[in-house]
Amino acid sequence: MADSIEPDIMKPTIITEKYDGNCNVDMELYCYDPTNHIQAPHFNVNYYVKDNIIYINDSKIENFNGDSMQPSIWTGNKLIVTEYKKDMQLKEGMIIGYRRLFDDSFTTHRIKAIYNDEIYTQGDNNLKEDEPIQKSQIKYIILGVLFL
């Protein structure tokens, strides 16, 4: 049995990082909250390629600012987003953008749980969940992140 490595709860710690010849990376990473292990689900993205340019249908680029989603998303990264529509299926692990009711601020966090009509979100770098939100507060779904 391998030795257990306990993460420092106050900062992310990269345990291993390996690259292969195909530019793939194998990495283990501990975050601030060791109980927040929800990973993003697969999301089908409609796109086409023309003249070596990738076009993603029904999407736009948004700037990201803040540290609540580190190490997944950092200030300065660009988000590829699509507008949330009522018929879209929400899943645990999806990263969404929503408007908070109590102060009208905009937040981008991961869905941690869905119970009936309430959606519980949490930033990857936050120690506790956000207040539950309703589907009507969701403005977009993150399709991808451009690390700039």
Backbone as a printed PyTorch tensor [residue, N CA C, xyz], in Angstrom:
tensor([[[  0.8470,  -1.1840,   0.0000],
         [  0.0000,   0.0000,   0.0000],
         [  0.8900,   1.2450,   0.0000]],

        [[  0.5160,   2.2060,  -0.8410],
         [  1.3030,   3.4440,  -0.9400],
         [  1.0920,   4.2970,   0.3070]],

        [[  2.0890,   5.1100,   0.5980],
         [  1.9570,   6.0380,   1.7220],
         [  0.8610,   7.0490,   1.4230]],

        [[  0.1230,   7.4170,   2.4290],
         [ -0.9230,   8.4300,   2.2860],
         [ -0.2950,   9.8070,   2.4060]],

        [[ -0.7060,  10.7240,   1.5010],
         [ -0.2070,  12.0920,   1.5330],
         [ -1.3580,  12.9930,   1.9200]],

        [[ -1.2300,  13.6840,   3.0210],
         [ -2.2700,  14.6020,   3.4720],
         [ -2.0110,  15.9830,   2.8920]],

        [[ -3.0050,  16.5630,   2.2020],
         [ -2.7980,  17.8960,   1.6210],
         [ -2.8010,  18.9760,   2.6890]],

        [[ -2.0870,  20.0500,   2.3990],
         [ -2.1590,  21.2480,   3.2300],
         [ -3.5010,  21.8980,   2.9190]],

        [[ -4.3830,  21.9780,   3.8800],
         [ -5.7510,  22.4350,   3.6710],
         [ -5.8150,  23.9010,   3.2360]],

        [[ -4.7560,  24.6620,   3.3940],
         [ -4.8070,  26.0860,   3.0800],
         [ -4.2260,  26.4490,   1.7150]],

        [[ -3.6610,  25.4850,   0.9860],
         [ -3.1680,  25.8090,  -0.3500],
         [ -3.1770,  24.5600,  -1.2240]],

        [[ -3.4060,  24.7320,  -2.5410],
         [ -3.3720,  23.5800,  -3.4250],
         [ -1.9630,  22.9960,  -3.4690]],

        [[ -1.8770,  21.7000,  -3.5710],
         [ -0.5910,  21.0380,  -3.6420],
         [ -0.6070,  20.0580,  -4.7980]],

        [[  0.2720,  20.2170,  -5.7640],
         [  0.3710,  19.2580,  -6.8540],
         [  1.2020,  18.0880,  -6.3440]],

        [[  0.6220,  16.8920,  -6.4040],
         [  1.3030,  15.7060,  -5.9030],
         [  2.1550,  15.0730,  -6.9970]],

        [[  1.5900,  14.8340,  -8.1670],
         [  2.3520,  14.2830,  -9.2830],
         [  1.9650,  15.0040, -10.5570]],

        [[  2.8820,  15.0550, -11.4900],
         [  2.6040,  15.6580, -12.7860],
         [  3.4930,  14.9770, -13.8040]],

        [[  2.8890,  14.2850, -14.7840],
         [  3.6410,  13.5510, -15.7910],
         [  3.1000,  13.8920, -17.1720]],

        [[  3.9920,  14.0970, -18.1290],
         [  3.5990,  14.3720, -19.5040],
         [  4.0340,  13.2050, -20.3720]],

        [[  3.1960,  12.8510, -21.3650],
         [  3.6230,  11.8290, -22.3130],
         [  3.9480,  12.5020, -23.6410]],

        [[  4.3270,  11.7420, -24.6220],
         [  4.7410,  12.2860, -25.9120],
         [  3.6270,  12.9570, -26.6880]],

        [[  2.3730,  12.7140, -26.3050],
         [  1.2400,  13.2970, -27.0130],
         [  0.6890,  14.5420, -26.3150]],

        [[  1.4770,  15.1550, -25.4550],
         [  1.0840,  16.3570, -24.7120],
         [ -0.0850,  16.1160, -23.7610]],

        [[ -0.2850,  14.8700, -23.3630],
         [ -1.2920,  14.5840, -22.3460],
         [ -0.6380,  14.7190, -20.9850]],

        [[ -1.4200,  15.0790, -19.9930],
         [ -0.8680,  15.2580, -18.6580],
         [ -1.6220,  14.3570, -17.6900]],

        [[ -0.8900,  13.7470, -16.7990],
         [ -1.4710,  12.9410, -15.7310],
         [ -1.1240,  13.6590, -14.4380]],

        [[ -2.1380,  14.2070, -13.7650],
         [ -1.8660,  15.0470, -12.6110],
         [ -2.8500,  14.7270, -11.4960]],

        [[ -2.3740,  14.7180, -10.2730],
         [ -3.2370,  14.6370,  -9.1090],
         [ -3.1100,  15.9660,  -8.3800]],

        [[ -4.2390,  16.5130,  -7.9600],
         [ -4.2260,  17.8320,  -7.3500],
         [ -5.1900,  17.8550,  -6.1830]],

        [[ -4.7310,  18.3290,  -5.0450],
         [ -5.6040,  18.5220,  -3.8990],
         [ -6.0350,  19.9810,  -3.8640]],

        [[ -7.3130,  20.2130,  -3.5830],
         [ -7.8520,  21.5610,  -3.4800],
         [ -8.0550,  21.9080,  -2.0130]],

        [[ -8.4800,  23.1470,  -1.7570],
         [ -8.7070,  23.5850,  -0.3850],
         [ -9.6810,  22.6790,   0.3620]],

        [[-10.7620,  22.2770,  -0.2820],
         [-11.7780,  21.4650,   0.3740],
         [-11.6520,  20.0370,  -0.1240]],

        [[-11.0680,  19.1400,   0.6680],
         [-10.8540,  17.7740,   0.1960],
         [-12.1400,  16.9880,   0.0080]],

        [[-13.2930,  17.5060,   0.4130],
         [-14.5550,  16.8010,   0.2160],
         [-15.2540,  17.2460,  -1.0590]],

        [[-14.7510,  18.2390,  -1.7520],
         [-15.3820,  18.7720,  -2.9600],
         [-14.7410,  18.1160,  -4.1840]],

        [[-15.1110,  16.8640,  -4.4730],
         [-14.4730,  16.1020,  -5.5520],
         [-15.3680,  15.9150,  -6.7660]],

        [[-16.3350,  16.7790,  -6.9820],
         [-17.2310,  16.6360,  -8.1140],
         [-16.5130,  17.1020,  -9.3710]],

        [[-16.4950,  16.2590, -10.3870],
         [-15.8460,  16.5780, -11.6470],
         [-16.8940,  16.9840, -12.6760]],

        [[-16.4840,  17.7500, -13.6580],
         [-17.3940,  18.2270, -14.6890],
         [-17.8560,  17.0600, -15.5640]],

        [[-19.1610,  17.0010, -15.8620],
         [-19.6660,  15.9610, -16.7510],
         [-19.3810,  16.3190, -18.2020]],

        [[-19.5050,  15.3360, -19.0520],
         [-19.3560,  15.5690, -20.4850],
         [-20.5320,  16.4010, -20.9830]],

        [[-20.2620,  17.3700, -21.8220],
         [-21.3020,  18.2210, -22.3870],
         [-21.0970,  18.2440, -23.8880]],

        [[-22.1030,  17.8300, -24.6520],
         [-21.9740,  17.8200, -26.1060],
         [-21.9140,  19.2490, -26.6350]],

        [[-20.9210,  19.5080, -27.4710],
         [-20.7090,  20.8330, -28.0390],
         [-20.7980,  20.7250, -29.5540]],

        [[-21.6700,  21.5130, -30.1540],
         [-21.7940,  21.5410, -31.6060],
         [-20.7910,  22.5400, -32.1660]],

        [[-19.9590,  22.0740, -33.0830],
         [-18.9320,  22.9400, -33.6650],
         [-18.6540,  22.5140, -35.0980]],

        [[-17.9570,  23.3570, -35.8170],
         [-17.4740,  23.0070, -37.1430],
         [-16.1260,  23.6880, -37.3490]],

        [[-15.3670,  23.1730, -38.3270],
         [-14.0400,  23.7010, -38.6330],
         [-14.0440,  24.1990, -40.0680]],

        [[-13.5600,  25.4240, -40.2420],
         [-13.4410,  26.0030, -41.5770],
         [-12.1330,  26.7770, -41.6310]],

        [[-11.2960,  26.4710, -42.6180],
         [-10.0030,  27.1350, -42.7890],
         [ -9.1850,  27.0810, -41.5010]],

        [[ -9.1520,  25.9270, -40.8450],
         [ -8.3930,  25.6880, -39.6100],
         [ -8.8490,  26.5470, -38.4310]],

        [[-10.0790,  27.0430, -38.4800],
         [-10.6590,  27.7950, -37.3670],
         [-11.8290,  26.9870, -36.8300]],

        [[-11.8640,  26.8070, -35.5200],
         [-12.9510,  26.0730, -34.8820],
         [-14.0490,  27.0590, -34.5100]],

        [[-15.2610,  26.7990, -34.9770],
         [-16.4250,  27.6040, -34.6490],
         [-17.3300,  26.7810, -33.7380]],

        [[-17.6460,  27.3090, -32.5570],
         [-18.5240,  26.6270, -31.6140],
         [-19.8850,  27.3060, -31.6970]],

        [[-20.8910,  26.5280, -32.0970],
         [-22.2350,  27.0740, -32.2970],
         [-22.8320,  27.5750, -30.9870]],

        [[-23.5930,  28.6470, -31.0810],
         [-24.3510,  29.1960, -29.9450],
         [-23.4750,  29.4550, -28.7260]],

        [[-22.3140,  30.0210, -28.9360],
         [-21.4260,  30.2930, -27.8060],
         [-20.7960,  31.6700, -27.9450]],

        [[-20.2190,  32.1120, -26.8400],
         [-19.4620,  33.3580, -26.8420],
         [-18.3580,  33.2390, -25.8100]],

        [[-17.4420,  34.1910, -25.8170],
         [-16.3010,  34.2080, -24.9030],
         [-16.5660,  35.2520, -23.8190]],

        [[-16.3690,  34.8660, -22.5740],
         [-16.5110,  35.7790, -21.4300],
         [-15.2100,  35.7890, -20.6330]],

        [[-14.8900,  36.9060, -20.0200],
         [-13.7300,  37.0030, -19.1400],
         [-14.0720,  36.4280, -17.7740]],

        [[-13.0780,  35.8700, -17.0940],
         [-13.2800,  35.3800, -15.7340],
         [-12.3890,  36.1730, -14.7980]],

        [[-12.9390,  36.5420, -13.6280],
         [-12.1970,  37.2820, -12.6260],
         [-12.5510,  36.7190, -11.2540]],

        [[-11.5570,  36.4160, -10.4490],
         [-11.8040,  35.9160,  -9.0970],
         [-10.9790,  34.6740,  -8.8010]],

        [[-11.0020,  34.2620,  -7.5380],
         [-10.2140,  33.0930,  -7.1580],
         [-11.0700,  31.9360,  -6.6410]],

        [[-12.3890,  32.0700,  -6.6710],
         [-13.2540,  31.0360,  -6.0930],
         [-13.2530,  29.7270,  -6.8800]],

        [[-12.8260,  29.7350,  -8.1290],
         [-12.8290,  28.5130,  -8.9370],
         [-11.4300,  27.9340,  -9.1670]],

        [[-10.4240,  28.4800,  -8.5050],
         [ -9.0760,  27.9080,  -8.6370],
         [ -9.0450,  26.5220,  -8.0220]],

        [[ -8.3290,  25.5860,  -8.5250],
         [ -7.3870,  25.6600,  -9.6330],
         [ -7.9980,  25.3840, -10.9980]],

        [[ -9.3300,  25.2310, -11.0840],
         [ -9.9640,  24.9430, -12.3750],
         [ -9.9530,  26.1390, -13.3070]],

        [[-10.2550,  27.3160, -12.7740],
         [-10.3140,  28.5410, -13.5670],
         [ -9.6070,  29.6470, -12.7910]],

        [[ -8.7660,  30.4120, -13.4860],
         [ -7.9780,  31.4820, -12.8580],
         [ -8.3800,  32.8220, -13.4440]],

        [[ -8.1640,  33.8940, -12.6920],
         [ -8.3790,  35.2430, -13.2070],
         [ -7.5850,  35.4080, -14.4960]],

        [[ -8.2320,  35.9670, -15.5060],
         [ -7.5940,  36.1590, -16.8030],
         [ -7.9430,  35.0750, -17.7990]],

        [[ -8.4350,  33.9100, -17.3380],
         [ -8.8810,  32.8770, -18.2680],
         [-10.1240,  33.3700, -18.9970]],

        [[-10.3360,  32.8360, -20.1670],
         [-11.5280,  33.1400, -20.9560],
         [-12.4490,  31.9260, -20.8910]],

        [[-13.7440,  32.1800, -20.6980],
         [-14.7330,  31.1160, -20.6240],
         [-15.4900,  31.0180, -21.9410]],

        [[-15.6420,  29.8050, -22.4530],
         [-16.5100,  29.5620, -23.6010],
         [-17.8640,  29.1950, -23.0130]],

        [[-18.8540,  30.0330, -23.2400],
         [-20.1570,  29.8510, -22.5940],
         [-21.2770,  29.7560, -23.6260]],

        [[-22.3540,  29.1130, -23.2120],
         [-23.5750,  29.0950, -24.0010],
         [-24.7200,  29.5040, -23.0880]],

        [[-25.6770,  30.2170, -23.6530],
         [-26.8180,  30.6760, -22.8680],
         [-27.6030,  29.4820, -22.3480]],

        [[-27.9870,  29.5380, -21.0720],
         [-28.8010,  28.4690, -20.4810],
         [-30.2410,  28.6070, -20.9520]],

        [[-30.7870,  27.4900, -21.4140],
         [-32.1910,  27.4430, -21.8310],
         [-32.9140,  26.4310, -20.9570]],

        [[-34.1890,  26.6730, -20.6890],
         [-34.9480,  25.8570, -19.7490],
         [-34.9650,  24.3720, -20.0810]],

        [[-34.8140,  24.0210, -21.3640],
         [-34.8550,  22.6070, -21.7360],
         [-33.4990,  21.9030, -21.5780]],

        [[-32.4490,  22.6300, -21.2050],
         [-31.1240,  22.0170, -21.0080],
         [-31.0880,  21.2290, -19.7060]],

        [[-30.4860,  20.0560, -19.7800],
         [-30.3560,  19.2290, -18.5830],
         [-29.1600,  19.7040, -17.7640]],

        [[-29.3790,  19.9310, -16.4760],
         [-28.3060,  20.3060, -15.5620],
         [-27.8070,  19.0440, -14.8560]],

        [[-26.4840,  18.9770, -14.6210],
         [-25.8880,  17.8280, -13.9640],
         [-24.9080,  18.2970, -12.9040]],

        [[-24.7390,  17.4840, -11.8760],
         [-23.7030,  17.7620, -10.8860],
         [-22.3640,  17.8310, -11.6010]],

        [[-21.5610,  18.8070, -11.2370],
         [-20.2470,  18.9770, -11.8470],
         [-20.2000,  20.0550, -12.9090]],

        [[-21.3490,  20.4050, -13.4940],
         [-21.3650,  21.4800, -14.4920],
         [-20.9750,  22.7950, -13.8320]],

        [[-20.2980,  23.6350, -14.5890],
         [-19.9820,  24.9730, -14.1150],
         [-20.9630,  25.9180, -14.7950]],

        [[-21.6270,  26.7300, -13.9730],
         [-22.6710,  27.6180, -14.4790],
         [-22.3990,  29.0510, -14.0400]],

        [[-22.9800,  29.9860, -14.7500],
         [-22.9640,  31.3920, -14.3530],
         [-24.3690,  31.7820, -13.9590]],

        [[-24.5120,  32.3920, -12.7960],
         [-25.8480,  32.7710, -12.3290],
         [-25.8170,  34.1040, -11.6030]],

        [[-26.9850,  34.6990, -11.5040],
         [-27.1550,  35.9840, -10.8290],
         [-27.6670,  35.7210,  -9.4170]],

        [[-26.9570,  36.2610,  -8.4090],
         [-27.3950,  36.1320,  -7.0170],
         [-28.5460,  37.0920,  -6.7630]],

        [[-29.5280,  36.6340,  -6.0100],
         [-30.7030,  37.4680,  -5.7520],
         [-30.4490,  38.5310,  -4.6990]],

        [[-29.6270,  38.2030,  -3.6750],
         [-29.4920,  39.1350,  -2.5490],
         [-28.6630,  40.3740,  -2.8670]],

        [[-27.7570,  40.2950,  -3.8500],
         [-26.9720,  41.4990,  -4.1610],
         [-26.8340,  41.7450,  -5.6710]],

        [[-27.5190,  40.9410,  -6.4830],
         [-27.5300,  41.0730,  -7.9400],
         [-26.1500,  40.9100,  -8.5670]],

        [[-25.2080,  40.2820,  -7.8330],
         [-23.8820,  40.0370,  -8.4070],
         [-23.9210,  38.7780,  -9.2630]],

        [[-22.9010,  38.6340, -10.0900],
         [-22.8240,  37.4870, -10.9980],
         [-21.7680,  36.5280, -10.4810]],

        [[-22.0750,  35.2280, -10.4640],
         [-21.1790,  34.2190,  -9.9160],
         [-21.0230,  33.0650, -10.9020]],

        [[-19.8130,  32.5320, -10.9960],
         [-19.5350,  31.3390, -11.7920],
         [-19.0280,  30.2700, -10.8390]],

        [[-19.8460,  29.2370, -10.6000],
         [-19.4910,  28.1440,  -9.6920],
         [-19.9690,  26.8090, -10.2490]],

        [[-19.4830,  25.7320,  -9.6350],
         [-19.8230,  24.3790, -10.0390],
         [-21.0940,  23.8990,  -9.3160]],

        [[-21.9440,  23.1580, -10.0400],
         [-23.1170,  22.5470,  -9.4190],
         [-22.6480,  21.3900,  -8.5550]],

        [[-22.9750,  21.4630,  -7.2870],
         [-22.5920,  20.4130,  -6.3430],
         [-23.7220,  19.4090,  -6.1450]],

        [[-24.9720,  19.8770,  -6.1640],
         [-26.1180,  18.9870,  -5.9850],
         [-27.3680,  19.6480,  -6.5420]],

        [[-28.3210,  18.8050,  -6.9300],
         [-29.6210,  19.2760,  -7.4060],
         [-30.6770,  18.4970,  -6.6330]],

        [[-31.5150,  19.2110,  -5.9020],
         [-32.6100,  18.6150,  -5.1500],
         [-33.8970,  19.3170,  -5.5300]],

        [[-34.7870,  18.5520,  -6.2060],
         [-36.0500,  19.1070,  -6.6790],
         [-35.7840,  20.3760,  -7.4770]],

        [[-36.2610,  21.5260,  -7.0230],
         [-36.0690,  22.7730,  -7.7560],
         [-34.8830,  23.5890,  -7.2650]],

        [[-34.1910,  23.1070,  -6.2470],
         [-33.0450,  23.8530,  -5.7060],
         [-31.7400,  23.3090,  -6.2600]],

        [[-30.8440,  24.2390,  -6.6000],
         [-29.5300,  23.8760,  -7.1180],
         [-28.4960,  24.4080,  -6.1420]],

        [[-27.5990,  23.5230,  -5.7060],
         [-26.5470,  23.9000,  -4.7630],
         [-25.2390,  24.0020,  -5.5330]],

        [[-24.5660,  25.1350,  -5.3740],
         [-23.3100,  25.3750,  -6.0720],
         [-22.2050,  25.6490,  -5.0540]],

        [[-20.9790,  25.5480,  -5.5400],
         [-19.8280,  25.8540,  -4.6890],
         [-18.6420,  26.1370,  -5.5840]],

        [[-17.8680,  27.1370,  -5.2260],
         [-16.6170,  27.3850,  -5.9250],
         [-15.6220,  26.2940,  -5.5590]],

        [[-14.8110,  25.8600,  -6.5110],
         [-13.8320,  24.8000,  -6.2490],
         [-12.8650,  25.1740,  -5.1380]],

        [[-12.6570,  26.4590,  -4.9290],
         [-11.7030,  26.9610,  -3.9550],
         [-12.3970,  27.4340,  -2.6690]],

        [[-13.6980,  27.2020,  -2.5590],
         [-14.4500,  27.6520,  -1.3880],
         [-14.6610,  26.5000,  -0.4110]],

        [[-14.7090,  26.8230,   0.8700],
         [-14.8730,  25.8030,   1.9000],
         [-16.3230,  25.4200,   2.1510]],

        [[-17.2750,  26.2470,   1.7120],
         [-18.6810,  25.9050,   1.9490],
         [-19.5210,  26.2060,   0.7120]],

        [[-20.7000,  25.5770,   0.6900],
         [-21.6320,  25.7720,  -0.4080],
         [-22.2030,  27.1770,  -0.4050]],

        [[-22.6580,  27.5900,  -1.6040],
         [-23.3950,  28.8410,  -1.7360],
         [-24.8320,  28.6080,  -1.2700]],

        [[-25.5730,  29.6940,  -1.1260],
         [-27.0110,  29.5740,  -0.8760],
         [-27.6420,  28.8890,  -2.0900]],

        [[-28.6690,  28.0550,  -1.8930],
         [-29.3150,  27.3980,  -3.0370],
         [-29.8820,  28.4270,  -4.0190]],

        [[-29.8640,  28.0530,  -5.3060],
         [-30.4040,  28.9310,  -6.3430],
         [-31.5170,  28.2040,  -7.0880]],

        [[-32.2430,  28.9500,  -7.8980],
         [-33.2980,  28.4130,  -8.7530],
         [-32.8070,  28.4230, -10.2030]],

        [[-33.3830,  27.5880, -11.0430],
         [-32.9960,  27.5430, -12.4560],
         [-33.1510,  28.9020, -13.1280]],

        [[-34.1250,  29.6840, -12.6900],
         [-34.3610,  30.9970, -13.3060],
         [-33.1940,  31.9590, -13.1130]],

        [[-32.2970,  31.6750, -12.1510],
         [-31.1370,  32.5390, -11.9110],
         [-29.9640,  32.2150, -12.8410]],

        [[-29.9820,  31.0480, -13.4730],
         [-28.8640,  30.6150, -14.3150],
         [-28.9040,  31.3580, -15.6380]],

        [[-27.7530,  31.9320, -16.0180],
         [-27.6520,  32.6890, -17.2680],
         [-26.8670,  31.9230, -18.3390]],

        [[-25.8250,  31.1680, -17.9390],
         [-25.0660,  30.4090, -18.9290],
         [-24.4320,  29.1700, -18.3200]],

        [[-24.0060,  28.2800, -19.2260],
         [-23.2660,  27.0670, -18.8790],
         [-21.8860,  27.1910, -19.5010]],

        [[-20.8680,  26.8250, -18.7320],
         [-19.4910,  26.8520, -19.2460],
         [-19.2460,  25.6330, -20.1200]],

        [[-18.8410,  25.8610, -21.3620],
         [-18.4990,  24.7780, -22.2720],
         [-17.0210,  24.4330, -22.1980]],

        [[-16.2060,  25.4380, -21.8790],
         [-14.7640,  25.2260, -21.8360],
         [-14.0500,  26.4490, -21.2950]],

        [[-12.7570,  26.2890, -21.0620],
         [-11.9260,  27.3600, -20.5230],
         [-10.6990,  27.5130, -21.4240]],

        [[-10.4010,  28.7590, -21.7750],
         [ -9.1670,  29.0630, -22.5040],
         [ -8.1740,  29.5960, -21.4830]],

        [[ -7.0880,  28.8830, -21.2870],
         [ -6.0860,  29.2650, -20.2870],
         [ -5.0750,  30.1900, -20.9490]],

        [[ -5.1870,  31.4820, -20.6680],
         [ -4.3190,  32.4950, -21.2890],
         [ -3.3450,  33.0560, -20.2720]]])
